[in-house]
């Protein structure tokens, strides 16, 4: 049995080794040239030699869009397509490089550049390389921008501070400023200080008081007042400009005041219409045309406020009960005017009271023997008949 197995194994090995190897089809694309080969070999280098294709140092070969190692077998398949990517001259910032990269971004990466979105690359990095071309490449650098006392890390390839801030979405607006200024080159310490300024306008309303004008009115009773036209407050608006630096108020200025509505003066009519009234005072019926609250004091010949006794009045009458004194202007206008004073009785204006100032005042006359002290407010009635000239109480 052992001999039988030893006979069969050599026969199987012979049969297997004598079977023909499987073949595959390979298509090799080299620019405009297309080579098709039937192969049993799966290592790219001898296949390229068989097709008469010679590579330079920077050329690459792609299988399904991915580079292959020329001396290593490619995966088993029925059909293959190899594409030869020839290196071309790409001039980057005046320096030529030979590259078989498919795009500008890939070429720069192969050349050792670390690309960032803020780099300036022209043409764009996704541009396909189909032949010799020129590329302008400005790599970005790291910057620290301090905004509102907070550091912000950015990258920029801009030539100026203003350009870098605009790229980072931090444009200088209005009164904003930067250090260095926006038209300067990027600083060597790679740090930019931004100061934000903002303004607000505050409108402040303020009332304007109205004035009161007085005018005579024949429709209003004597010594009475009536509002003929109501006053109206005016309105003004102050415009205040407030400036903020990094959110903090730094100045406040009143720019202008605008009168939105002018005030309307109040007009008060003071009466000139004489009306006779009848009443009973101290049990006495009287008819009067004016009643005035007045401060009443009293005097007698030897109680006149001097060191000498004065027995006569300004009108020439003796100082006695029933004859009273008022301020000089009233005396001139109402000498002889009949009055009735509650608690004192009937009286006439016959004298001048030089000290009766500051308020409506009447000084009640007495003889020295009849003298009574007064010092109180009382309503003084001005009795009919009505004089031809009625003086003002002012």
C-alpha positions as CSV (number, residue, x, y, z in Angstrom):
1,X,0.0,0.0,0.0
2,X,2.8,2.3,0.8
3,X,4.3,1.7,-2.7
4,X,1.0,2.4,-4.4
5,X,0.8,6.0,-2.9
6,X,4.5,6.7,-3.8
7,X,3.5,5.9,-7.5
8,X,0.4,8.1,-7.6
9,X,2.1,11.3,-6.3
10,X,4.7,11.7,-9.0
11,X,2.0,11.1,-11.6
12,X,-0.2,14.0,-10.1
13,X,2.8,16.3,-10.0
14,X,3.5,15.6,-13.6
15,X,-0.1,16.2,-14.7
16,X,-0.3,19.5,-12.8
17,X,3.1,20.8,-13.9
18,X,2.3,20.1,-17.5
19,X,-1.0,22.1,-17.5
20,X,-0.6,25.5,-19.3
21,X,-0.5,28.7,-17.1
22,X,-3.7,31.0,-17.1
23,X,-3.4,34.1,-19.2
24,X,-4.8,37.7,-18.7
25,X,-5.2,40.7,-20.9
26,X,-3.5,44.0,-19.9
27,X,-4.1,47.4,-21.4
28,X,-1.3,49.9,-20.9
29,X,-2.1,53.6,-21.6
30,X,0.8,55.9,-22.1
31,X,-0.6,59.3,-23.2
32,X,-2.0,58.8,-26.7
33,X,-0.5,55.3,-27.0
34,X,-2.4,52.2,-25.9
35,X,-0.7,48.8,-25.6
36,X,-2.7,45.6,-25.2
37,X,-0.8,42.4,-24.1
38,X,-1.8,38.9,-23.3
39,X,0.3,38.0,-20.2
40,X,1.0,35.4,-17.6
41,X,3.3,37.8,-15.8
42,X,1.8,40.1,-13.1
43,X,4.8,42.3,-12.2
44,X,4.5,45.8,-13.9
45,X,8.2,46.4,-14.6
46,X,8.8,43.6,-17.2
47,X,5.3,44.2,-18.7
48,X,6.2,47.8,-19.4
49,X,9.5,46.7,-20.9
50,X,7.7,44.2,-23.1
51,X,5.4,47.0,-24.3
52,X,8.5,49.1,-25.1
53,X,7.7,51.7,-22.5
54,X,10.6,53.5,-20.7
55,X,10.0,55.5,-17.5
56,X,11.9,58.5,-16.2
57,X,12.7,58.9,-12.5
58,X,9.5,60.9,-11.8
59,X,7.0,59.0,-13.9
60,X,4.4,56.9,-12.1
61,X,2.2,54.0,-13.1
62,X,-1.4,53.8,-11.9
63,X,-3.7,50.8,-11.5
64,X,-7.3,51.8,-11.0
65,X,-6.1,55.4,-10.3
66,X,-3.6,54.3,-7.6
67,X,0.2,54.2,-7.9
68,X,1.7,50.6,-8.1
69,X,5.1,49.3,-7.1
70,X,6.8,48.4,-10.3
71,X,8.6,45.3,-9.0
72,X,5.7,43.8,-7.1
73,X,3.0,41.6,-8.6
74,X,-0.4,43.2,-9.0
75,X,-3.6,41.4,-7.8
76,X,-4.9,38.5,-10.0
77,X,-7.5,39.5,-12.5
78,X,-8.7,38.7,-16.0
79,X,-8.1,42.2,-17.3
80,X,-5.8,45.0,-16.2
81,X,-5.5,48.6,-17.1
82,X,-2.3,50.4,-16.3
83,X,-1.9,54.1,-16.9
84,X,1.5,55.7,-17.2
85,X,1.5,59.2,-15.7
86,X,4.4,61.1,-17.2
87,X,6.1,63.7,-15.1
88,X,5.9,67.3,-16.4
89,X,7.6,70.5,-15.4
90,X,5.6,72.6,-12.9
91,X,7.1,75.9,-11.9
92,X,6.3,76.9,-8.4
93,X,7.3,80.5,-7.4
94,X,10.0,80.4,-10.1
95,X,11.3,77.0,-9.1
96,X,10.8,74.0,-11.5
97,X,9.9,70.6,-10.2
98,X,9.2,67.4,-12.2
99,X,6.0,65.8,-11.0
100,X,3.6,63.2,-12.2
101,X,0.9,64.4,-9.8
102,X,-2.6,64.6,-11.1
103,X,-3.5,68.0,-9.5
104,X,-1.6,71.1,-8.3
105,X,-2.5,70.3,-4.6
106,X,-1.0,66.8,-5.0
107,X,2.1,68.2,-6.6
108,X,2.7,70.7,-3.8
109,X,2.2,68.0,-1.2
110,X,4.7,65.8,-2.9
111,X,7.1,68.7,-2.9
112,X,6.8,68.8,0.9
113,X,4.4,71.7,1.3
114,X,1.8,71.4,4.1
115,X,-1.3,73.0,2.7
116,X,-3.9,75.1,4.5
117,X,-7.2,76.5,3.4
118,X,-5.8,80.0,4.0
119,X,-2.9,79.5,1.6
120,X,-2.9,81.5,-1.7
121,X,-2.6,79.1,-4.6
122,X,-3.1,80.0,-8.2
123,X,-4.4,78.2,-10.1
124,X,-6.5,76.4,-7.4
125,X,-5.2,73.2,-5.9
126,X,-7.9,71.1,-7.6
127,X,-6.7,72.1,-11.0
128,X,-5.6,69.0,-13.0
129,X,-2.0,69.0,-14.3
130,X,-2.1,68.2,-18.1
131,X,1.2,69.7,-19.1
132,X,3.8,72.2,-18.0
133,X,2.4,75.0,-16.0
134,X,3.2,77.8,-13.6
135,X,1.9,77.9,-10.0
136,X,2.0,80.9,-7.6
137,X,2.0,79.7,-4.0
138,X,1.9,81.9,-1.0
139,X,1.8,79.8,2.2
140,X,-0.1,81.1,5.2
141,X,1.4,81.7,8.6
142,X,0.0,81.5,12.1
143,X,-1.2,84.7,13.7
144,X,-2.7,85.7,17.1
145,X,-5.4,88.2,16.9
146,X,-6.5,89.8,20.3
147,X,-10.2,90.8,20.1
148,X,-12.0,92.1,23.2
149,X,-9.0,90.9,25.3
150,X,-9.4,87.4,24.0
151,X,-6.7,85.8,21.8
152,X,-7.8,84.2,18.6
153,X,-5.5,81.9,16.6
154,X,-5.8,82.3,12.8
155,X,-3.7,81.6,9.7
156,X,-3.3,84.1,6.9
157,X,-1.3,84.5,3.6
158,X,-2.4,88.2,3.3
159,X,0.2,90.9,2.8
160,X,-1.3,93.4,5.2
161,X,-3.0,93.4,8.6
162,X,-6.3,94.5,7.1
163,X,-6.2,91.7,4.6
164,X,-5.5,89.1,7.4
165,X,-8.3,90.4,9.5
166,X,-10.7,90.4,6.6
167,X,-9.7,86.7,5.8
168,X,-10.4,85.8,9.4
169,X,-13.9,87.4,9.3
170,X,-12.8,90.3,11.6
171,X,-13.0,93.3,9.3
172,X,-12.4,96.8,10.8
173,X,-15.7,98.7,10.7
174,X,-16.5,102.3,11.4
175,X,-14.2,103.6,14.2
176,X,-12.4,100.2,14.7
177,X,-8.6,100.2,14.8
178,X,-5.8,97.7,14.9
179,X,-2.2,97.7,16.1
180,X,-0.4,97.6,13.8
181,X,-2.7,99.6,11.5
182,X,-4.6,97.8,8.8
183,X,-2.4,99.1,5.9
184,X,0.8,97.8,7.5
185,X,2.6,94.5,6.8
186,X,2.0,91.6,9.1
187,X,4.2,92.1,12.3
188,X,7.2,90.0,13.0
189,X,5.8,88.9,16.3
190,X,2.7,87.6,14.4
191,X,0.3,89.4,16.8
192,X,-2.5,91.8,16.0
193,X,-4.4,93.8,18.6
194,X,-8.0,94.8,17.5
195,X,-9.9,97.6,19.3
196,X,-13.6,97.7,18.5
197,X,-15.4,101.0,18.6
198,X,-19.1,101.3,18.4
199,X,-21.6,104.1,18.7
200,X,-25.2,104.5,19.8
201,X,-27.5,107.4,19.6
202,X,-29.8,108.1,22.5
203,X,-32.7,110.4,22.2
204,X,-33.8,112.1,25.4
205,X,-37.1,113.9,25.6
206,X,-37.5,117.0,27.8
207,X,-40.5,119.2,28.5
208,X,-40.4,122.9,27.7
209,X,-42.5,124.9,30.3
210,X,-45.0,127.3,29.1
211,X,-45.4,130.9,30.2
212,X,-48.6,132.5,31.6
213,X,-49.8,135.8,30.1
214,X,-52.4,137.9,31.9
215,X,-54.9,140.1,30.1
216,X,-58.0,142.1,31.1
217,X,-61.3,140.4,30.6
218,X,-64.6,142.3,30.8
219,X,-66.4,139.0,31.0
220,X,-64.7,138.0,34.3
221,X,-65.7,139.5,37.6
222,X,-63.4,142.0,39.2
223,X,-60.5,140.5,41.1
224,X,-61.3,137.0,39.7
225,X,-59.2,135.1,37.2
226,X,-60.2,132.7,34.5
227,X,-58.0,130.6,32.2
228,X,-58.9,131.8,28.7
229,X,-56.4,129.5,26.9
230,X,-54.8,126.5,28.5
231,X,-51.1,126.3,28.4
232,X,-49.4,123.3,26.8
233,X,-45.9,122.0,27.5
234,X,-43.5,122.0,24.6
235,X,-41.2,119.0,23.8
236,X,-37.6,119.0,22.9
237,X,-35.4,116.0,22.1
238,X,-31.7,115.8,23.0
239,X,-29.5,113.7,20.7
240,X,-26.7,112.1,22.7
241,X,-23.9,110.2,20.9
242,X,-22.3,107.5,23.1
243,X,-19.0,105.8,22.0
244,X,-18.0,102.4,23.3
245,X,-14.5,100.9,23.2
246,X,-14.5,97.1,23.4
247,X,-18.0,97.3,24.9
248,X,-17.2,99.9,27.5
249,X,-18.5,103.5,27.3
250,X,-15.6,106.0,26.8
251,X,-17.4,109.2,25.8
252,X,-20.8,110.8,25.7
253,X,-21.6,114.0,23.9
254,X,-24.8,116.0,23.5
255,X,-24.9,116.8,19.8
256,X,-28.1,118.9,19.4
257,X,-31.4,119.7,20.9
258,X,-34.4,119.8,18.6
259,X,-37.7,121.4,19.5
260,X,-40.3,119.0,18.4
261,X,-43.3,121.0,19.7
262,X,-43.1,124.6,20.9
263,X,-44.9,125.4,24.1
264,X,-48.3,127.2,24.0
265,X,-48.6,130.0,26.5
266,X,-51.4,130.0,29.0
267,X,-53.6,133.0,28.9
268,X,-55.3,134.1,32.1
269,X,-58.0,136.7,32.1
270,X,-58.2,138.9,35.2
271,X,-61.7,140.4,35.7
272,X,-62.7,144.0,35.2
273,X,-66.4,143.4,35.4
274,X,-67.9,145.1,38.4
275,X,-70.7,143.2,40.2
276,X,-72.5,144.4,43.3
277,X,-73.1,141.9,46.0
278,X,-75.2,142.2,49.2
279,X,-74.4,140.4,52.5
280,X,-74.7,140.8,56.2
281,X,-71.6,141.3,58.3
282,X,-71.7,141.7,62.1
283,X,-75.5,142.0,61.8
284,X,-75.2,144.9,59.3
285,X,-76.5,144.7,55.8
286,X,-73.9,145.9,53.3
287,X,-73.6,146.2,49.5
288,X,-70.1,145.8,48.2
289,X,-68.3,145.6,44.8
290,X,-64.9,144.1,46.1
291,X,-63.9,141.9,49.0
292,X,-60.2,141.5,49.7
293,X,-58.4,139.4,52.3
294,X,-56.0,141.8,54.0
295,X,-53.7,141.8,57.0
296,X,-55.0,144.1,59.6
297,X,-52.9,146.0,62.2
298,X,-53.9,149.1,64.2
299,X,-52.5,152.4,65.3
300,X,-53.4,155.6,67.3
301,X,-51.8,159.1,67.4
302,X,-49.2,158.0,69.9
303,X,-48.9,154.4,68.6
304,X,-47.7,155.2,65.1
305,X,-44.2,153.6,65.4
306,X,-42.3,156.9,66.1
307,X,-41.2,158.9,69.0
308,X,-43.7,161.6,68.3
309,X,-47.5,161.5,68.5
310,X,-49.2,162.2,65.1
311,X,-52.8,163.2,65.5
312,X,-53.7,163.9,61.9
313,X,-54.0,161.7,58.8
314,X,-52.7,162.3,55.3
315,X,-56.2,163.6,54.3
316,X,-56.2,166.1,57.1
317,X,-58.7,164.1,59.3
318,X,-57.9,163.3,62.9
319,X,-56.7,159.8,63.7
320,X,-59.6,158.0,65.1
321,X,-61.7,154.9,64.7
322,X,-63.3,154.7,61.3
323,X,-60.3,156.1,59.4
324,X,-57.7,153.6,58.1
325,X,-54.4,153.7,56.3
326,X,-53.2,151.7,53.3
327,X,-50.1,151.7,51.1
328,X,-49.3,154.9,49.2
329,X,-50.4,153.8,45.7
330,X,-53.8,152.6,47.1
331,X,-54.2,155.9,49.0
332,X,-53.7,157.9,45.9
333,X,-56.3,155.8,44.0
334,X,-58.8,155.3,46.7
335,X,-58.7,158.2,49.2
336,X,-62.2,158.5,50.7
337,X,-63.2,154.9,49.7
338,X,-65.8,153.5,52.1
339,X,-65.0,150.1,53.6
340,X,-66.5,147.7,56.0
341,X,-64.1,145.6,58.2
342,X,-65.6,142.8,60.3
343,X,-64.9,143.3,64.0
344,X,-64.0,147.0,63.3
345,X,-67.0,148.4,61.5
346,X,-67.4,151.0,58.7
347,X,-64.3,152.9,57.7
348,X,-62.8,155.2,55.0
349,X,-59.4,155.4,53.5
350,X,-57.8,158.5,54.9
351,X,-54.1,157.8,55.6
352,X,-50.9,156.4,54.2
353,X,-49.3,153.4,55.9
354,X,-45.6,153.5,55.0
355,X,-44.9,150.1,56.5
356,X,-47.8,148.3,54.7
357,X,-45.8,146.5,52.1
358,X,-45.4,143.0,50.8
359,X,-49.0,142.0,51.1
360,X,-52.5,143.4,51.1
361,X,-52.5,145.4,54.4
362,X,-54.8,147.8,56.2
363,X,-53.9,149.8,59.4
364,X,-56.9,150.5,61.5
365,X,-57.1,153.9,63.2
366,X,-58.1,154.5,66.8
367,X,-57.8,157.3,69.3
368,X,-55.3,156.6,72.0
369,X,-58.1,156.0,74.6
370,X,-60.0,153.6,72.3
371,X,-56.9,151.8,71.0
372,X,-57.2,148.0,70.3
373,X,-54.3,145.9,69.1
374,X,-54.8,144.0,65.8
375,X,-52.6,141.5,64.0
376,X,-54.7,139.2,61.9
377,X,-56.2,138.5,58.5
378,X,-59.6,139.8,57.7
379,X,-61.9,140.3,54.7
380,X,-62.2,143.9,53.8
381,X,-65.4,144.9,51.9
382,X,-65.2,147.8,49.5
383,X,-68.7,149.4,49.6
384,X,-70.9,151.0,47.0
385,X,-70.9,153.3,45.2
386,X,-68.4,152.1,42.8
387,X,-65.6,154.7,42.1
388,X,-65.0,155.9,38.5
389,X,-61.4,154.6,38.5
390,X,-61.0,151.2,40.0
391,X,-57.4,150.5,41.0
392,X,-55.6,147.3,40.6
393,X,-54.8,145.3,43.8
394,X,-51.2,144.9,42.6
